[in-house]
Amino acid sequence: RRISVELVEQQVTVSGRGSSRLAIRCPAGTDLVIGSLSGSIEVRGRAGSVVVSSASGGISLDEALSADLRTMSGRIAIRSVTGQLRAKSASGSASADHAGRADIATVSGSVNLVDVKGEIRVHSVSGDVEVAGAGRDPVTVKTMSGGVTIRLPKEAHPNPRFRHMSGHPRCDLVTGTDCEVAVSTMSGRVEVVAR
């Protein structure tokens, strides 16, 4: 295995070839740009702005101020992103425990967002989508097939807009103008329920 390390104007570039494990330690809050052709990428601890691109392999992230995560195949798992979270996977699920705002795109694989403070946007071809928002910002979900569950605070009064080909959408909350909830799907259940 061959590894090279280059330091230019406080930017460290690490590159190498081979299939061995590579571990890099840096101060908390460091901005990270990571690229990989194959293999899982794991970011532990608290990072600043994180950008990850992988052709093949899962991505996991503990904490970041913002994140832009992309993989062709593999699961994306996030614990906490303070600001904007962007994630894209052609094949594999995407999940996040906490995010300020979220923009998620998958071709096949489920999406699960446990707690998002701001706007939520999800685009999926197939796979179940389950998201939980704060009830103040728009929630937009577009999918071809798969169930959609949107969880909002029980005191929220969403303005639901459903476009569906089959099934009967359900909204358990009293409607109003607190936030727009737009769901477009060809098949699968659609429900807006209390958190």
N, CA and C atoms as a LAMMPS dump frame, in Angstrom:
ITEM: TIMESTEP
0
ITEM: NUMBER OF ATOMS
585
ITEM: BOX BOUNDS ff ff ff
-5.0000000000000000e+02 5.0000000000000000e+02
-5.0000000000000000e+02 5.0000000000000000e+02
-5.0000000000000000e+02 5.0000000000000000e+02
ITEM: ATOMS id mol type element x y z
1 1 1 N 0.836 -1.189 0
2 1 2 C 0 0 0
3 1 3 C 0.876 1.244 0
4 2 1 N 0.47 2.249 -0.753
5 2 2 C 1.242 3.48 -0.854
6 2 3 C 0.374 4.659 -0.419
7 3 1 N 0.892 5.456 0.532
8 3 2 C 0.166 6.616 1.057
9 3 3 C 1.022 7.865 0.866
10 4 1 N 0.418 8.954 0.431
11 4 2 C 1.132 10.225 0.361
12 4 3 C 0.349 11.284 1.119
13 5 1 N 1.05 12.166 1.818
14 5 2 C 0.442 13.24 2.596
15 5 3 C 1.045 14.563 2.135
16 6 1 N 0.189 15.532 1.811
17 6 2 C 0.647 16.83 1.334
18 6 3 C -0.019 17.935 2.146
19 7 1 N 0.768 18.91 2.626
20 7 2 C 0.247 20.038 3.399
21 7 3 C 0.495 21.323 2.62
22 8 1 N -0.576 21.994 2.227
23 8 2 C -0.483 23.251 1.49
24 8 3 C -1.47 24.244 2.098
25 9 1 N -0.986 25.352 2.636
26 9 2 C -1.826 26.41 3.204
27 9 3 C -2.894 25.868 4.157
28 10 1 N -2.454 25.132 5.155
29 10 2 C -3.311 24.559 6.201
30 10 3 C -4.313 23.544 5.669
31 11 1 N -4.112 23.041 4.469
32 11 2 C -4.973 21.989 3.917
33 11 3 C -4.139 20.726 3.778
34 12 1 N -4.628 19.646 4.364
35 12 2 C -3.916 18.369 4.312
36 12 3 C -4.614 17.466 3.303
37 13 1 N -3.83 16.932 2.37
38 13 2 C -4.367 15.99 1.393
39 13 3 C -3.696 14.644 1.61
40 14 1 N -4.511 13.62 1.841
41 14 2 C -4.002 12.257 2.032
42 14 3 C -4.524 11.411 0.882
43 15 1 N -3.632 10.752 0.185
44 15 2 C -4.058 9.89 -0.918
45 15 3 C -3.282 8.589 -0.858
46 16 1 N -3.916 7.557 -1.386
47 16 2 C -3.249 6.262 -1.345
48 16 3 C -3.952 5.234 -2.201
49 17 1 N -3.316 4.095 -2.325
50 17 2 C -3.875 2.979 -3.08
51 17 3 C -3.791 1.738 -2.211
52 18 1 N -4.7 0.839 -2.443
53 18 2 C -4.692 -0.398 -1.671
54 18 3 C -5.992 -0.572 -0.92
55 19 1 N -6.113 -1.68 -0.228
56 19 2 C -7.381 -2.012 0.417
57 19 3 C -7.289 -2.002 1.935
58 20 1 N -6.205 -1.511 2.492
59 20 2 C -6.065 -1.488 3.945
60 20 3 C -6.865 -0.341 4.546
61 21 1 N -7.078 -0.435 5.841
62 21 2 C -7.813 0.603 6.553
63 21 3 C -6.926 1.831 6.751
64 22 1 N -7.522 3.01 6.631
65 22 2 C -6.806 4.269 6.798
66 22 3 C -7.538 5.099 7.846
67 23 1 N -6.82 5.514 8.9
68 23 2 C -7.406 6.339 9.957
69 23 3 C -6.668 7.669 10.011
70 24 1 N -7.434 8.781 10.045
71 24 2 C -6.852 10.117 10.096
72 24 3 C -7.44 10.844 11.302
73 25 1 N -6.568 11.408 12.152
74 25 2 C -7.02 12.159 13.32
75 25 3 C -6.832 13.651 13.056
76 26 1 N -7.841 14.442 13.458
77 26 2 C -7.747 15.895 13.273
78 26 3 C -8.492 16.586 14.421
79 27 1 N -8.258 17.871 14.643
80 27 2 C -8.93 18.574 15.746
81 27 3 C -10.442 18.617 15.574
82 28 1 N -11.174 18.668 16.681
83 28 2 C -12.632 18.798 16.634
84 28 3 C -13.006 20.074 15.897
85 29 1 N -14.059 20.003 15.088
86 29 2 C -14.526 21.167 14.346
87 29 3 C -13.86 21.371 13.003
88 30 1 N -12.965 20.472 12.609
89 30 2 C -12.26 20.589 11.331
90 30 3 C -13.213 20.347 10.156
91 31 1 N -13.088 21.162 9.117
92 31 2 C -13.834 20.917 7.876
93 31 3 C -13.191 19.743 7.146
94 32 1 N -14.025 18.858 6.583
95 32 2 C -13.517 17.653 5.948
96 32 3 C -14.06 17.499 4.527
97 33 1 N -13.187 17.123 3.601
98 33 2 C -13.585 16.728 2.248
99 33 3 C -12.979 15.355 2.02
100 34 1 N -13.84 14.345 1.843
101 34 2 C -13.376 12.957 1.762
102 34 3 C -13.909 12.324 0.482
103 35 1 N -13.013 11.64 -0.243
104 35 2 C -13.419 10.92 -1.436
105 35 3 C -12.892 9.505 -1.39
106 36 1 N -13.703 8.557 -1.88
107 36 2 C -13.28 7.158 -1.867
108 36 3 C -13.908 6.424 -3.051
109 37 1 N -13.129 5.52 -3.65
110 37 2 C -13.676 4.693 -4.719
111 37 3 C -14.451 3.513 -4.143
112 38 1 N -13.945 2.945 -3.07
113 38 2 C -14.651 1.833 -2.436
114 38 3 C -14.278 1.771 -0.961
115 39 1 N -15.179 1.247 -0.184
116 39 2 C -14.938 1.137 1.246
117 39 3 C -15.791 2.099 2.04
118 40 1 N -16.127 1.722 3.242
119 40 2 C -16.958 2.552 4.105
120 40 3 C -16.17 3.746 4.638
121 41 1 N -16.882 4.835 4.892
122 41 2 C -16.287 6.048 5.448
123 41 3 C -17.005 6.361 6.755
124 42 1 N -16.218 6.542 7.805
125 42 2 C -16.779 6.804 9.131
126 42 3 C -16.144 8.068 9.7
127 43 1 N -16.98 9.053 10.046
128 43 2 C -16.496 10.295 10.655
129 43 3 C -16.952 10.289 12.108
130 44 1 N -15.997 10.18 13.025
131 44 2 C -16.31 10.123 14.449
132 44 3 C -16.031 11.468 15.105
133 45 1 N -16.783 11.767 16.153
134 45 2 C -16.57 13.003 16.875
135 45 3 C -17.258 14.177 16.205
136 46 1 N -16.835 15.396 16.56
137 46 2 C -17.485 16.62 16.087
138 46 3 C -16.661 17.245 14.973
139 47 1 N -17.281 17.39 13.799
140 47 2 C -16.617 17.979 12.638
141 47 3 C -17.277 19.297 12.274
142 48 1 N -16.624 20.052 11.392
143 48 2 C -17.223 21.278 10.875
144 48 3 C -18.085 20.976 9.672
145 49 1 N -17.745 21.542 8.532
146 49 2 C -18.435 21.236 7.284
147 49 3 C -17.863 19.931 6.721
148 50 1 N -18.728 18.994 6.362
149 50 2 C -18.279 17.685 5.883
150 50 3 C -18.835 17.424 4.483
151 51 1 N -17.932 17.089 3.565
152 51 2 C -18.32 16.69 2.207
153 51 3 C -17.723 15.316 1.955
154 52 1 N -18.572 14.348 1.612
155 52 2 C -18.11 12.984 1.363
156 52 3 C -18.673 12.495 0.038
157 53 1 N -17.806 11.899 -0.768
158 53 2 C -18.224 11.294 -2.025
159 53 3 C -17.605 9.91 -2.118
160 54 1 N -18.449 8.901 -2.356
161 54 2 C -17.966 7.529 -2.424
162 54 3 C -18.652 6.8 -3.569
163 55 1 N -17.875 6.077 -4.349
164 55 2 C -18.47 5.292 -5.427
165 55 3 C -19.156 4.055 -4.872
166 56 1 N -18.585 3.478 -3.833
167 56 2 C -19.159 2.268 -3.251
168 56 3 C -18.778 2.191 -1.785
169 57 1 N -19.771 2.086 -0.932
170 57 2 C -19.496 1.977 0.499
171 57 3 C -20.4 2.864 1.315
172 58 1 N -20.667 2.454 2.527
173 58 2 C -21.536 3.213 3.414
174 58 3 C -20.826 4.43 3.993
175 59 1 N -21.64 5.376 4.499
176 59 2 C -21.123 6.587 5.127
177 59 3 C -21.809 6.752 6.481
178 60 1 N -21.009 6.945 7.528
179 60 2 C -21.586 7.235 8.84
180 60 3 C -20.925 8.49 9.403
181 61 1 N -21.725 9.287 10.107
182 61 2 C -21.276 10.592 10.595
183 61 3 C -21.841 10.83 11.985
184 62 1 N -20.961 11.194 12.926
185 62 2 C -21.412 11.498 14.286
186 62 3 C -22.036 12.892 14.369
187 63 1 N -21.217 13.94 14.276
188 63 2 C -21.701 15.317 14.414
189 63 3 C -21.003 16.213 13.407
190 64 1 N -21.761 17.164 12.84
191 64 2 C -21.17 18.129 11.917
192 64 3 C -22.01 19.398 11.904
193 65 1 N -21.377 20.502 11.507
194 65 2 C -22.133 21.748 11.336
195 65 3 C -22.988 21.694 10.084
196 66 1 N -22.451 21.108 9.013
197 66 2 C -23.213 20.88 7.783
198 66 3 C -22.636 19.649 7.106
199 67 1 N -23.418 19.028 6.218
200 67 2 C -22.944 17.809 5.571
201 67 3 C -23.537 17.657 4.184
202 68 1 N -22.691 17.227 3.253
203 68 2 C -23.102 16.875 1.894
204 68 3 C -22.508 15.504 1.622
205 69 1 N -23.356 14.47 1.637
206 69 2 C -22.896 13.084 1.592
207 69 3 C -23.471 12.392 0.363
208 70 1 N -22.599 11.772 -0.439
209 70 2 C -23.051 11.121 -1.673
210 70 3 C -22.363 9.771 -1.835
211 71 1 N -23.162 8.749 -2.134
212 71 2 C -22.61 7.428 -2.421
213 71 3 C -23.464 6.746 -3.473
214 72 1 N -22.82 5.962 -4.326
215 72 2 C -23.567 5.222 -5.338
216 72 3 C -24.262 4.019 -4.712
217 73 1 N -23.573 3.348 -3.82
218 73 2 C -24.189 2.213 -3.129
219 73 3 C -23.685 2.169 -1.702
220 74 1 N -24.604 1.991 -0.797
221 74 2 C -24.224 1.948 0.614
222 74 3 C -25.166 2.776 1.461
223 75 1 N -25.236 2.419 2.72
224 75 2 C -26.117 3.085 3.677
225 75 3 C -25.495 4.392 4.154
226 76 1 N -26.34 5.408 4.339
227 76 2 C -25.911 6.681 4.921
228 76 3 C -26.584 6.821 6.28
229 77 1 N -25.773 6.985 7.326
230 77 2 C -26.306 7.092 8.689
231 77 3 C -25.687 8.303 9.382
232 78 1 N -26.533 9.202 9.874
233 78 2 C -26.079 10.441 10.504
234 78 3 C -26.68 10.546 11.895
235 79 1 N -25.846 10.956 12.851
236 79 2 C -26.385 11.191 14.191
237 79 3 C -26.887 12.617 14.326
238 80 1 N -26.073 13.629 13.97
239 80 2 C -26.504 15.006 14.168
240 80 3 C -25.791 15.962 13.209
241 81 1 N -26.575 16.792 12.517
242 81 2 C -26.046 17.87 11.684
243 81 3 C -26.779 19.143 12.105
244 82 1 N -26.035 20.133 12.581
245 82 2 C -26.639 21.352 13.108
246 82 3 C -27.37 22.147 12.04
247 83 1 N -26.75 22.29 10.876
248 83 2 C -27.332 23.082 9.794
249 83 3 C -27.909 22.225 8.689
250 84 1 N -27.48 22.494 7.444
251 84 2 C -28.007 21.829 6.261
252 84 3 C -27.412 20.431 6.094
253 85 1 N -28.293 19.448 5.914
254 85 2 C -27.89 18.086 5.583
255 85 3 C -28.355 17.768 4.177
256 86 1 N -27.41 17.396 3.317
257 86 2 C -27.736 16.887 1.988
258 86 3 C -27.177 15.479 1.897
259 87 1 N -27.991 14.544 1.426
260 87 2 C -27.53 13.166 1.278
261 87 3 C -28.134 12.568 0.023
262 88 1 N -27.312 11.827 -0.715
263 88 2 C -27.78 11.214 -1.952
264 88 3 C -27.179 9.819 -2.067
265 89 1 N -28.052 8.827 -2.313
266 89 2 C -27.602 7.451 -2.479
267 89 3 C -28.395 6.799 -3.606
268 90 1 N -27.688 6.191 -4.537
269 90 2 C -28.381 5.494 -5.622
270 90 3 C -28.978 4.186 -5.111
271 91 1 N -28.271 3.524 -4.224
272 91 2 C -28.748 2.261 -3.683
273 91 3 C -28.353 2.17 -2.22
274 92 1 N -29.331 2.24 -1.346
275 92 2 C -29.044 2.191 0.08
276 92 3 C -29.937 3.145 0.849
277 93 1 N -30.128 2.867 2.115
278 93 2 C -30.997 3.686 2.949
279 93 3 C -30.269 4.929 3.443
280 94 1 N -31.051 5.908 3.907
281 94 2 C -30.502 7.128 4.494
282 94 3 C -31.263 7.428 5.776
283 95 1 N -30.533 7.69 6.854
284 95 2 C -31.188 7.988 8.129
285 95 3 C -30.41 9.071 8.868
286 96 1 N -31.143 9.857 9.657
287 96 2 C -30.528 10.894 10.478
288 96 3 C -31.334 11.058 11.753
289 97 1 N -30.638 11.153 12.888
290 97 2 C -31.319 11.371 14.164
291 97 3 C -31.718 12.838 14.33
292 98 1 N -30.817 13.769 13.973
293 98 2 C -31.091 15.198 14.135
294 98 3 C -30.494 15.976 12.968
295 99 1 N -31.228 16.991 12.495
296 99 2 C -30.709 17.873 11.446
297 99 3 C -31.403 19.222 11.528
298 100 1 N -30.692 20.268 11.111
299 100 2 C -31.31 21.588 11.036
300 100 3 C -32.273 21.67 9.872
301 101 1 N -31.804 21.277 8.679
302 101 2 C -32.619 21.16 7.468
303 101 3 C -32.15 19.913 6.741
304 102 1 N -33.016 19.307 5.938
305 102 2 C -32.633 18.054 5.276
306 102 3 C -33.123 18.007 3.842
307 103 1 N -32.225 17.574 2.953
308 103 2 C -32.537 17.359 1.544
309 103 3 C -31.954 15.995 1.182
310 104 1 N -32.831 14.996 1.035
311 104 2 C -32.39 13.611 0.862
312 104 3 C -32.911 13.071 -0.463
313 105 1 N -32.049 12.36 -1.196
314 105 2 C -32.462 11.729 -2.451
315 105 3 C -31.937 10.298 -2.489
316 106 1 N -32.839 9.357 -2.768
317 106 2 C -32.445 7.962 -2.927
318 106 3 C -33.175 7.373 -4.136
319 107 1 N -32.55 6.395 -4.761
320 107 2 C -33.221 5.67 -5.838
321 107 3 C -33.947 4.467 -5.249
322 108 1 N -33.219 3.657 -4.507
323 108 2 C -33.851 2.536 -3.811
324 108 3 C -33.313 2.479 -2.395
325 109 1 N -34.193 2.403 -1.447
326 109 2 C -33.783 2.396 -0.049
327 109 3 C -34.665 3.308 0.772
328 110 1 N -34.826 2.986 2.02
329 110 2 C -35.705 3.755 2.894
330 110 3 C -35.034 5.048 3.353
331 111 1 N -35.888 5.995 3.79
332 111 2 C -35.415 7.261 4.359
333 111 3 C -36.075 7.421 5.721
334 112 1 N -35.263 7.691 6.748
335 112 2 C -35.797 7.863 8.097
336 112 3 C -35.122 9.064 8.75
337 113 1 N -35.895 10.14 8.954
338 113 2 C -35.392 11.353 9.596
339 113 3 C -36.139 11.524 10.912
340 114 1 N -35.438 11.355 12.02
341 114 2 C -36.079 11.295 13.332
342 114 3 C -36.496 12.673 13.844
343 115 1 N -35.652 13.706 13.618
344 115 2 C -35.944 15.035 14.161
345 115 3 C -35.264 16.096 13.302
346 116 1 N -36.053 16.835 12.525
347 116 2 C -35.523 17.896 11.673
348 116 3 C -36.172 19.21 12.106
349 117 1 N -35.357 20.224 12.405
350 117 2 C -35.867 21.497 12.912
351 117 3 C -36.456 22.384 11.82
352 118 1 N -35.921 22.284 10.589
353 118 2 C -36.351 23.167 9.513
354 118 3 C -36.967 22.42 8.349
355 119 1 N -36.75 22.938 7.147
356 119 2 C -37.379 22.378 5.942
357 119 3 C -36.888 20.963 5.658
358 120 1 N -37.814 20.132 5.148
359 120 2 C -37.507 18.749 4.779
360 120 3 C -37.883 18.542 3.319
361 121 1 N -36.928 17.98 2.542
362 121 2 C -37.215 17.59 1.164
363 121 3 C -36.672 16.187 0.938
364 122 1 N -37.54 15.307 0.435
365 122 2 C -37.133 13.928 0.163
366 122 3 C -37.595 13.54 -1.235
367 123 1 N -36.672 12.985 -2.028
368 123 2 C -36.994 12.444 -3.34
369 123 3 C -36.557 10.983 -3.348
370 124 1 N -37.497 10.08 -3.625
371 124 2 C -37.175 8.658 -3.605
372 124 3 C -37.943 7.95 -4.718
373 125 1 N -37.317 6.95 -5.314
374 125 2 C -38.022 6.159 -6.324
375 125 3 C -38.772 5.022 -5.647
376 126 1 N -38.087 4.275 -4.796
377 126 2 C -38.763 3.192 -4.074
378 126 3 C -38.188 3.082 -2.672
379 127 1 N -39.03 2.715 -1.745
380 127 2 C -38.619 2.609 -0.351
381 127 3 C -39.487 3.474 0.531
382 128 1 N -39.719 3.025 1.75
383 128 2 C -40.545 3.779 2.689
384 128 3 C -39.838 5.054 3.138
385 129 1 N -40.637 6.089 3.38
386 129 2 C -40.127 7.374 3.851
387 129 3 C -40.818 7.717 5.162
388 130 1 N -40.031 7.964 6.199
389 130 2 C -40.582 8.38 7.494
390 130 3 C -39.774 9.568 7.989
391 131 1 N -40.442 10.709 8.176
392 131 2 C -39.754 11.924 8.601
393 131 3 C -40.525 12.582 9.73
394 132 1 N -39.8 13.336 10.564
395 132 2 C -40.427 14.071 11.664
396 132 3 C -39.924 15.505 11.64
397 133 1 N -40.854 16.45 11.538
398 133 2 C -40.504 17.866 11.484
399 133 3 C -41.006 18.621 12.695
400 134 1 N -40.672 19.909 12.738
401 134 2 C -41.051 20.756 13.867
402 134 3 C -42.405 21.42 13.668
403 135 1 N -42.978 21.304 12.462
404 135 2 C -44.309 21.857 12.219
405 135 3 C -44.324 23.324 11.844
406 136 1 N -43.158 23.895 11.477
407 136 2 C -43.093 25.308 11.098
408 136 3 C -42.656 25.516 9.648
409 137 1 N -41.889 24.583 9.097
410 137 2 C -41.325 24.726 7.759
411 137 3 C -41.892 23.669 6.813
412 138 1 N -41.778 23.911 5.498
413 138 2 C -42.363 22.975 4.527
414 138 3 C -41.761 21.579 4.605
415 139 1 N -42.606 20.606 4.307
416 139 2 C -42.18 19.211 4.17
417 139 3 C -42.628 18.749 2.786
418 140 1 N -41.668 18.323 1.961
419 140 2 C -41.982 17.879 0.604
420 140 3 C -41.426 16.485 0.396
421 141 1 N -42.293 15.554 0.004
422 141 2 C -41.867 14.182 -0.263
423 141 3 C -42.391 13.77 -1.63
424 142 1 N -41.478 13.327 -2.499
425 142 2 C -41.852 12.805 -3.809
426 142 3 C -41.295 11.404 -3.932
427 143 1 N -42.17 10.442 -4.225
428 143 2 C -41.733 9.061 -4.357
429 143 3 C -42.613 8.337 -5.366
430 144 1 N -42.065 7.307 -5.982
431 144 2 C -42.847 6.501 -6.926
432 144 3 C -43.625 5.411 -6.189
433 145 1 N -42.938 4.706 -5.297
434 145 2 C -43.61 3.643 -4.542
435 145 3 C -43.007 3.55 -3.147
436 146 1 N -43.832 3.183 -2.203
437 146 2 C -43.389 3.102 -0.816
438 146 3 C -44.265 3.962 0.062
439 147 1 N -44.422 3.567 1.298
440 147 2 C -45.241 4.313 2.236
441 147 3 C -44.559 5.597 2.678
442 148 1 N -45.37 6.6 3.012
443 148 2 C -44.867 7.887 3.492
444 148 3 C -45.543 8.207 4.82
445 149 1 N -44.746 8.405 5.852
446 149 2 C -45.254 8.817 7.157
447 149 3 C -44.554 10.112 7.56
448 150 1 N -45.346 11.138 7.845
449 150 2 C -44.814 12.427 8.278
450 150 3 C -45.314 12.689 9.693
451 151 1 N -44.363 12.89 10.6
452 151 2 C -44.722 13.13 12.002
453 151 3 C -44.471 14.598 12.339
454 152 1 N -45.503 15.233 12.922
455 152 2 C -45.413 16.638 13.324
456 152 3 C -45.927 16.774 14.753
457 153 1 N -45.552 17.844 15.46
458 153 2 C -46.093 18.046 16.81
459 153 3 C -47.618 18.076 16.791
460 154 1 N -48.236 17.566 17.833
461 154 2 C -49.694 17.454 17.85
462 154 3 C -50.383 18.81 17.803
463 155 1 N -49.656 19.882 18.217
464 155 2 C -50.267 21.211 18.184
465 155 3 C -50.095 21.9 16.828
466 156 1 N -49.37 21.275 15.897
467 156 2 C -49.158 21.867 14.569
468 156 3 C -50.427 21.764 13.721
469 157 1 N -50.633 22.757 12.843
470 157 2 C -51.777 22.767 11.935
471 157 3 C -51.26 22.833 10.497
472 158 1 N -50.958 21.654 9.907
473 158 2 C -50.354 21.638 8.573
474 158 3 C -51.372 21.924 7.469
475 159 1 N -50.842 22.357 6.333
476 159 2 C -51.644 22.532 5.125
477 159 3 C -51.259 21.401 4.166
478 160 1 N -52.014 20.281 4.171
479 160 2 C -51.616 19.121 3.372
480 160 3 C -52.018 19.252 1.9
481 161 1 N -51.091 18.825 1.024
482 161 2 C -51.36 18.756 -0.415
483 161 3 C -50.88 17.392 -0.888
484 162 1 N -51.832 16.525 -1.229
485 162 2 C -51.499 15.156 -1.613
486 162 3 C -51.791 14.919 -3.088
487 163 1 N -50.833 14.296 -3.786
488 163 2 C -51.06 13.814 -5.149
489 163 3 C -50.736 12.327 -5.137
490 164 1 N -51.734 11.495 -5.409
491 164 2 C -51.527 10.054 -5.304
492 164 3 C -52.408 9.342 -6.318
493 165 1 N -51.95 8.167 -6.728
494 165 2 C -52.699 7.368 -7.701
495 165 3 C -53.534 6.287 -7.025
496 166 1 N -53.117 5.834 -5.87
497 166 2 C -53.857 4.777 -5.18
498 166 3 C -53.8 5.002 -3.678
499 167 1 N -54.8 4.472 -2.974
500 167 2 C -54.838 4.615 -1.527
501 167 3 C -55.568 5.874 -1.097
502 168 1 N -55.728 6.013 0.203
503 168 2 C -56.438 7.162 0.779
504 168 3 C -55.521 7.856 1.778
505 169 1 N -54.974 9.022 1.435
506 169 2 C -54.109 9.745 2.374
507 169 3 C -54.846 10.086 3.667
508 170 1 N -54.079 10.145 4.731
509 170 2 C -54.675 10.392 6.037
510 170 3 C -53.904 11.496 6.747
511 171 1 N -54.623 12.442 7.331
512 171 2 C -54.018 13.486 8.153
513 171 3 C -54.751 13.513 9.48
514 172 1 N -54.056 13.13 10.552
515 172 2 C -54.673 13.063 11.88
516 172 3 C -54.713 14.417 12.59
517 173 1 N -53.968 15.404 12.081
518 173 2 C -53.901 16.701 12.742
519 173 3 C -54.93 17.669 12.174
520 174 1 N -55.301 18.643 12.984
521 174 2 C -56.206 19.7 12.515
522 174 3 C -55.448 20.541 11.496
523 175 1 N -56.016 20.712 10.311
524 175 2 C -55.31 21.436 9.254
525 175 3 C -55.346 22.942 9.497
526 176 1 N -54.384 23.632 8.866
527 176 2 C -54.281 25.079 9.013
528 176 3 C -53.215 25.623 8.095
529 177 1 N -52.446 26.599 8.574
530 177 2 C -51.449 27.248 7.729
531 177 3 C -50.055 27.28 8.37
532 178 1 N -49.816 26.443 9.366
533 178 2 C -48.507 26.451 10.032
534 178 3 C -47.381 26.057 9.082
535 179 1 N -47.598 25.024 8.302
536 179 2 C -46.572 24.549 7.37
537 179 3 C -47.234 23.78 6.241
538 180 1 N -46.631 23.861 5.058
539 180 2 C -47.149 23.11 3.92
540 180 3 C -46.554 21.714 3.924
541 181 1 N -47.408 20.718 3.738
542 181 2 C -46.964 19.327 3.639
543 181 3 C -47.394 18.812 2.274
544 182 1 N -46.437 18.626 1.369
545 182 2 C -46.734 18.211 0.003
546 182 3 C -46.168 16.822 -0.23
547 183 1 N -47.05 15.891 -0.602
548 183 2 C -46.635 14.514 -0.857
549 183 3 C -47.137 14.092 -2.226
550 184 1 N -46.226 13.558 -3.032
551 184 2 C -46.573 13.042 -4.351
552 184 3 C -46.101 11.602 -4.436
553 185 1 N -47.021 10.667 -4.736
554 185 2 C -46.654 9.258 -4.81
555 185 3 C -47.562 8.522 -5.786
556 186 1 N -47.024 7.48 -6.403
557 186 2 C -47.822 6.649 -7.305
558 186 3 C -48.568 5.571 -6.524
559 187 1 N -47.889 4.982 -5.548
560 187 2 C -48.525 3.927 -4.754
561 187 3 C -47.921 3.899 -3.358
562 188 1 N -48.713 3.435 -2.408
563 188 2 C -48.248 3.372 -1.031
564 188 3 C -49.059 4.275 -0.132
565 189 1 N -49.093 3.959 1.144
566 189 2 C -49.862 4.745 2.104
567 189 3 C -49.229 6.114 2.3
568 190 1 N -50.062 7.092 2.65
569 190 2 C -49.59 8.428 2.999
570 190 3 C -50.301 8.836 4.269
571 191 1 N -49.544 9.212 5.289
572 191 2 C -50.164 9.613 6.547
573 191 3 C -49.362 10.725 7.222
574 192 1 N -50.11 11.665 7.788
575 192 2 C -49.524 12.733 8.602
576 192 3 C -50.067 12.521 10.012
577 193 1 N -49.175 12.274 10.953
578 193 2 C -49.599 11.886 12.304
579 193 3 C -48.852 12.723 13.342
580 194 1 N -49.345 12.689 14.574
581 194 2 C -48.708 13.421 15.675
582 194 3 C -47.48 12.7 16.152
583 195 1 N -46.46 13.475 16.544
584 195 2 C -45.214 12.9 17.093
585 195 3 C -45.43 12.397 18.504
